Amino acid sequence: MKDFEKAIAALREVLSVEKNKITRDSALLRFQLCFELAWKTIKVHARAEGVECFSPKSCFQTAFQLNLVDYDENWINMVEDRNSIVHLYEEEEADRIYDKLSDYLTLFEKLYSKLNQ
């Protein structure tokens, strides 16, 4: 949980800095880390609740079922964007995903808050 909290803070930090190629690329990497920690934290929490999930998409669906997150299509969009980053070669695509990171940060923060209750 502490790593997830640190990753969220790191993403928040880079998004507060003026965008250039370096900060954009850093933000995309920090987003990936938040994403990985989010679904893996959900996986651990779900297991403690007696529920198993094995992939990001299934863990986000489980989080919804366990009332850890509200229904929001951005969770599914996030999975797709994270998968796109792995094969990212186009500047336009990087910019498109970067523009969504503030919304994704909000989702991560809400999830963290709910897990911390």
C-alpha positions in Angstrom: 0.0 0.0 0.0 2.8 2.4 0.8 4.3 1.8 -2.7 1.0 2.6 -4.3 0.8 5.8 -2.2 4.3 6.8 -3.3 3.5 6.1 -7.0 0.4 8.3 -6.8 2.4 11.1 -5.3 5.1 10.7 -8.0 2.5 10.9 -10.8 0.8 13.9 -9.1 4.2 15.6 -8.9 5.1 15.1 -12.6 1.7 16.2 -13.7 2.1 19.5 -11.8 5.2 20.4 -13.9 4.9 22.1 -17.3 4.6 19.5 -20.1 7.5 18.9 -22.4 8.7 15.6 -24.0 10.7 14.7 -20.9 7.9 15.3 -18.4 5.4 13.7 -20.7 7.5 10.5 -21.0 8.1 10.5 -17.2 4.4 10.9 -16.5 3.6 8.0 -18.8 6.1 5.8 -17.0 4.8 6.9 -13.6 1.3 6.1 -14.8 2.4 2.6 -15.7 3.7 2.1 -12.2 0.5 3.4 -10.6 -1.5 1.1 -12.9 0.5 -2.0 -12.0 0.3 -1.2 -8.3 -3.4 -0.4 -8.4 -4.5 -3.7 -9.9 -2.0 -5.7 -7.8 -3.2 -4.0 -4.6 -6.8 -4.8 -5.6 -5.7 -8.4 -6.2 -4.3 -8.6 -2.6 -7.4 -6.9 -1.1 -9.8 -9.1 -3.1 -8.0 -12.3 -2.0 -8.4 -11.1 1.7 -12.1 -10.8 0.9 -12.2 -14.4 -0.5 -12.3 -13.3 -4.2 -9.7 -14.0 -6.8 -8.8 -11.9 -9.8 -5.9 -12.5 -12.1 -5.6 -9.7 -14.7 -5.9 -5.9 -14.6 -9.3 -5.9 -16.2 -10.7 -8.6 -13.9 -9.3 -6.9 -10.9 -10.9 -3.6 -11.8 -14.2 -5.4 -12.3 -13.7 -7.1 -8.9 -12.9 -3.7 -7.3 -16.3 -2.4 -8.6 -18.0 -5.5 -7.2 -16.3 -5.0 -3.8 -17.3 -1.3 -3.9 -13.7 -0.1 -3.9 -14.4 2.0 -7.1 -17.4 3.5 -8.6 -18.4 2.4 -12.1 -16.4 4.5 -14.5 -15.5 3.6 -18.1 -12.1 5.3 -17.6 -11.0 2.1 -15.7 -11.4 0.2 -19.0 -10.0 3.0 -21.0 -7.0 3.0 -18.6 -6.4 -0.7 -19.3 -6.4 0.0 -23.0 -4.1 3.0 -22.7 -1.7 1.1 -20.5 -1.5 -1.7 -23.1 -1.0 1.0 -25.8 2.0 2.5 -23.9 3.9 -0.8 -24.2 4.0 -0.4 -27.9 4.1 3.4 -28.1 6.0 4.8 -31.0 3.9 7.8 -32.1 4.2 11.2 -30.4 0.4 11.9 -31.1 -0.5 8.7 -29.2 1.7 9.6 -26.3 0.1 13.1 -26.1 -3.4 11.6 -26.3 -2.7 9.3 -23.3 -0.9 12.0 -21.4 -4.0 14.2 -21.7 -6.0 11.6 -19.8 -3.5 11.1 -16.9 -5.1 13.7 -14.6 -8.4 11.8 -14.8 -6.6 8.5 -14.2 -4.8 10.1 -11.2 -8.1 11.0 -9.7 -9.2 7.3 -10.0 -6.0 6.1 -8.4 -6.5 8.6 -5.5 -10.1 7.5 -5.0 -9.1 3.9 -5.0 -6.3 4.5 -2.5 -8.7 6.4 -0.2 -11.2 3.6 -0.3 -8.6 1.0 0.4 -7.3 3.1 3.3 -10.7 3.2 5.1 
